């Protein structure tokens, strides 16, 4: 009965939105992936991830600033049954202004939070948790970009825990034509108990932050892109009522260069070991280096296909990873335009 009521409210709401909409558009995008990981350090995680994600949604545009979007993000893992092993609803309101973006609901993280360092938010989230469920706002000017967000992971019930991520990230470039900029990233996982208390259960907090000075020399050398960054990283972890915050810290640096269809991306870390629940587990090591060798043979409007060969170096061990990712986005295609 409750589900039928929610469905009726949703249908009624969409009907009202359609009446008010100036036009209706269709959006199709997604990502195919094959990611083979040969990790000597993490035998349990030494596996292959493969599949394709497809998002289909319909946008009801009230005007140039206000939009309602509804659809679904569907995952098929190659060889898996049923065909779609997971379907994530897409339904949100979006305000798009000259400098501001505001999303409320369940919307794609692609292009919004995918610039976070893998040390903090690992890259398998793109495969298996494609949506943000909550709020996100972004301000962007010629010198400053700042994003603040909250992503609800689990709603508290008698047996389910209350969990959400919240964070902020940004970039400050003081000179429009200059290469230097300052970038920062931060987030925290809040993990509280279920409504029915369990003995010796505690609220936990787990998060991390990075601040880096960067220099972008793209199109100013023989390379198409040349970008270097270096700075500090700190993680935060505590069990409330048991201990205070643990705050391991270290040095991070990365460099990216590309020439035509080839690129190199190198990440280096030196410092204390971290335990970041949503981060890359390699950062539990005090010294770590990752080198990605990237070849992009498929490039078209709204489409990019890349082969990535990765080498992971930790004290006394070396691992490898081979991946292919095809990202596509046909853009928004107008379906219906209503006259005023």
C-alpha positions as a printed Julia matrix, in Angstrom:
340×3 Matrix{Float64}:
  0.0     0.0     0.0
  2.8     2.4     0.92
  4.69    1.61   -2.32
  1.53    2.28   -4.38
  1.06    5.58   -2.56
  4.67    6.64   -3.27
  4.28    5.64   -6.93
  1.07    7.63   -7.23
  2.72   10.71   -5.7
  5.68   10.33   -8.09
  3.42   10.02  -11.14
  1.34   13.02  -10.02
  4.48   15.1    -9.39
  5.91   14.26  -12.82
  2.57   15.12  -14.43
  2.62   18.57  -12.8
  6.23   19.07  -13.87
  5.4    18.1   -17.47
  2.57   20.64  -17.55
  4.96   23.37  -16.38
  7.91   22.28  -18.56
  8.97   24.33  -21.58
 10.65   21.3   -23.16
 11.47   17.67  -22.49
 14.77   16.04  -23.41
 16.37   12.59  -23.37
 19.85   11.82  -22.08
 21.78    8.57  -22.62
 25.29    8.0   -21.26
 27.34    5.27  -19.63
 30.6     3.42  -19.26
 31.88    0.0   -20.27
 34.75   -1.38  -18.2
 37.14   -4.3   -18.01
 39.52   -3.99  -15.05
 41.87   -6.87  -14.26
 43.78   -6.49  -10.99
 46.77   -8.65  -10.1
 47.47   -7.44   -6.57
 50.16   -9.33   -4.68
 49.48   -7.19   -1.6
 45.71   -7.89   -1.54
 44.92  -11.41   -2.69
 41.2   -11.06   -1.91
 41.0    -7.99   -4.17
 43.01   -9.56   -6.98
 40.07  -10.04   -9.32
 38.51   -8.79  -12.55
 35.71   -6.23  -12.69
 33.85   -6.13  -16.0
 30.53   -4.81  -17.21
 28.67   -1.87  -18.63
 26.69    0.92  -17.02
 23.94    2.67  -18.95
 22.0     5.7   -17.75
 18.78    6.77  -19.45
 16.9     9.76  -18.1
 14.31   12.28  -19.17
 14.69   15.96  -18.3
 11.74   18.28  -17.78
 13.06   21.81  -18.21
 10.96   24.53  -16.6
 13.33   27.2   -17.96
 17.05   27.58  -18.63
 17.85   27.33  -14.91
 15.37   24.87  -13.37
 15.23   21.19  -14.32
 13.65   17.98  -13.07
 15.29   14.72  -14.17
 14.02   11.13  -13.81
 15.45    7.85  -15.09
 17.64    4.9   -14.13
 21.3     3.88  -14.01
 21.61    0.19  -14.92
 24.57   -2.16  -14.38
 25.21   -5.36  -16.34
 28.23   -7.41  -15.28
 29.52   -9.56  -18.12
 28.4   -13.14  -17.58
 26.02  -12.13  -14.78
 22.35  -13.01  -14.36
 19.85  -11.41  -14.34
 21.0    -9.12  -17.12
 20.79   -5.99  -14.98
 22.25   -7.0   -11.64
 21.65   -3.54  -10.18
 19.39   -0.64  -11.11
 19.85    2.71   -9.37
 17.03    5.25   -9.76
 17.96    8.68  -11.07
 15.58   11.39   -9.87
 16.61   14.89   -8.9
 16.09   18.63   -9.19
 18.88   20.68  -10.73
 19.49   24.42  -10.79
 22.07   25.51  -13.36
 23.11   29.15  -13.3
 26.01   31.12  -14.71
 28.18   30.42  -11.67
 26.09   28.05   -9.55
 25.03   24.42   -9.79
 22.67   22.85   -7.25
 21.48   19.22   -7.35
 19.05   17.59   -4.91
 18.07   13.93   -5.18
 19.77   10.89   -6.71
 22.16   11.98   -9.48
 25.34   10.81  -11.19
 28.7    11.42   -9.48
 30.47   11.33  -12.88
 32.04   14.69  -13.58
 31.1    16.04  -10.15
 33.15   14.01   -7.64
 35.3    11.85   -9.92
 38.21   14.29   -9.63
 38.82   13.22   -6.0
 42.2    11.5    -5.45
 41.92    7.71   -5.45
 43.55    7.7    -2.03
 40.3     9.19   -0.7
 37.54    7.87   -2.98
 38.62    4.74   -4.85
 37.9     4.23   -8.54
 35.6     1.2    -8.12
 32.92    3.65   -6.91
 32.5     4.57  -10.59
 31.53    0.94  -11.27
 29.36    0.07   -8.29
 28.16    3.31   -6.7
 27.54    5.65   -9.63
 25.07    8.0    -7.92
 25.14   10.57   -5.16
 21.99   10.41   -3.03
 21.67   13.75   -1.34
 22.75   17.3    -2.13
 25.55   18.96   -4.07
 26.27   22.59   -4.81
 29.11   24.04   -6.88
 30.3    27.61   -7.36
 32.6    28.37  -10.28
 34.22   31.62  -11.34
 37.33   32.5   -13.35
 39.53   32.0   -10.29
 37.62   29.82   -7.81
 35.78   26.51   -7.97
 34.23   25.09   -4.79
 31.97   22.04   -4.37
 30.12   21.0    -1.2
 28.15   17.75   -1.0
 26.47   15.11    1.15
 25.84   11.53    0.02
 23.49    9.36    2.08
 24.63    5.72    2.19
 22.18    4.09    4.61
 19.01    5.3     6.33
 18.65    4.34    9.96
 16.1     1.61   10.72
 15.77   -0.93   13.53
 18.58   -2.97   11.91
 20.26   -0.65    9.36
 22.94    1.83   10.39
 22.85    5.54    9.71
 25.7     6.31    7.29
 26.52    9.29    5.12
 29.47   10.95    3.47
 29.93   14.71    3.39
 32.75   16.73    1.96
 34.05   19.68    0.0
 36.67   20.26   -2.65
 37.92   23.16   -4.69
 40.55   24.9    -6.72
 41.95   28.42   -6.53
 43.84   29.85   -9.5
 44.95   33.42   -8.69
 46.13   34.3   -12.21
 43.85   33.4   -15.11
 46.74   32.87  -17.52
 49.22   31.62  -14.95
 50.09   27.95  -14.39
 49.9    27.89  -10.57
 46.85   26.82   -8.56
 45.91   25.49   -5.14
 43.63   22.44   -4.88
 42.0    20.86   -1.83
 39.8    17.82   -1.13
 38.14   16.69    2.09
 35.43   14.27    3.16
 34.18   12.39    6.21
 32.18    9.18    6.65
 29.76    9.33    9.58
 28.75    5.82   10.71
 26.14    5.68   13.48
 24.24    2.71   14.86
 20.8     1.3    14.11
 17.72    2.53   15.97
 17.82   -0.59   18.15
 21.05   -0.24   20.12
 23.59   -3.05   20.16
 25.91   -3.46   23.17
 29.44   -2.13   22.64
 28.45   -0.5    19.34
 29.87    2.97   18.79
 29.6     5.87   16.37
 32.66    6.06   14.12
 34.05    8.83   11.91
 36.45    8.16    9.05
 37.74   10.63    6.49
 40.68   12.32    4.83
 41.93   15.59    3.37
 44.5    16.67    0.81
 45.85   20.09   -0.07
 48.17   20.45   -3.05
 49.99   23.15   -4.96
 49.77   22.52   -8.69
 51.19   23.83  -11.95
 49.48   23.34  -15.3
 51.76   23.74  -18.34
 49.31   22.26  -20.87
 49.87   23.53  -24.44
 52.92   25.48  -23.23
 55.42   22.7   -23.99
 55.8    20.0   -26.63
 53.19   17.98  -24.69
 49.45   18.45  -25.1
 49.08   18.26  -21.32
 51.61   18.64  -18.53
 50.4    18.97  -14.96
 52.26   18.46  -11.65
 50.96   18.63   -8.07
 52.51   18.16   -4.63
 51.25   18.62   -1.09
 50.09   16.94    2.08
 47.52   14.33    3.04
 45.96   13.56    6.41
 43.29   11.04    7.4
 40.99   11.11   10.43
 39.54    8.15   12.3
 37.94    7.74   15.7
 35.55    5.51   17.62
 33.49    7.84   19.79
 33.65    7.03   23.47
 36.67    4.76   22.97
 39.47    6.93   21.59
 40.24   10.28   20.05
 41.06   11.07   16.46
 43.97    9.22   14.86
 45.59   11.56   12.34
 48.23    9.87   10.17
 49.8    12.21    7.6
 52.17   12.16    4.66
 53.41   13.7     1.42
 51.61   13.24   -1.91
 52.7    14.14   -5.42
 51.41   13.37   -8.89
 52.25   14.23  -12.48
 50.27   13.86  -15.71
 51.53   14.32  -19.23
 49.98   13.48  -22.58
 51.02   13.64  -26.2
 48.4    12.88  -28.84
 46.86    9.51  -27.87
 49.43    8.54  -25.23
 49.64    9.66  -21.61
 51.42    8.92  -18.34
 50.05    9.49  -14.85
 52.22    8.91  -11.79
 51.17    9.09   -8.11
 53.6     8.96   -5.18
 53.0     8.77   -1.42
 55.39    8.82    1.55
 54.33    8.99    5.2
 52.17    7.21    7.76
 49.88    4.37    6.76
 46.16    5.22    6.41
 42.88    3.4     6.93
 40.38    5.2     4.71
 37.26    3.08    4.26
 36.31    4.49    0.84
 39.9     5.11   -0.23
 42.42    2.99   -2.11
 43.81    0.35    0.27
 47.35    0.85   -1.1
 47.63    3.96    1.05
 47.92    1.79    4.15
 51.58    1.48    3.13
 54.09    4.09    4.21
 55.6     4.24    0.72
 53.59    3.75   -2.46
 53.92    4.61   -6.14
 51.48    4.02   -9.0
 52.28    4.56  -12.67
 49.52    4.51  -15.3
 50.45    4.13  -18.97
 47.43    5.26  -21.0
 46.56    4.79  -24.67
 43.37    6.3   -26.1
 42.59    4.69  -29.48
 38.9     5.62  -29.61
 37.97    9.31  -29.62
 34.76   10.78  -30.99
 32.21   13.36  -29.99
 30.95   12.25  -26.59
 33.03    9.04  -26.64
 36.43    8.07  -25.27
 37.95    4.59  -25.05
 41.18    4.05  -23.09
 43.56    1.2   -22.32
 45.38    1.68  -19.02
 48.35   -0.4   -17.82
 49.09    0.29  -14.15
 52.13   -0.63  -12.03
 51.85   -0.54   -8.22
 55.04   -0.36   -6.15
 55.14   -0.96   -2.38
 58.14   -1.89   -0.19
 59.33   -5.29   -1.43
 56.42   -5.9    -3.81
 55.26   -4.97   -7.31
 51.78   -5.51   -8.77
 50.07   -4.75  -12.06
 46.62   -3.88  -13.36
 45.17   -3.8   -16.88
 41.98   -1.89  -17.69
 39.88   -0.76  -20.62
 37.18    1.86  -20.14
 34.79    3.23  -22.73
 32.91    6.35  -21.59
 30.14    7.71  -23.79
 27.62   10.54  -23.58
 25.3    11.45  -26.46
 24.26   14.66  -24.7
 20.71   15.84  -24.15
 18.43   15.45  -27.17
 15.25   17.49  -27.31
 12.08   15.36  -27.46
  9.23   17.83  -27.04
  9.14   21.61  -27.03
  6.04   23.32  -25.74
  4.95   26.76  -26.89
  4.31   29.46  -24.32
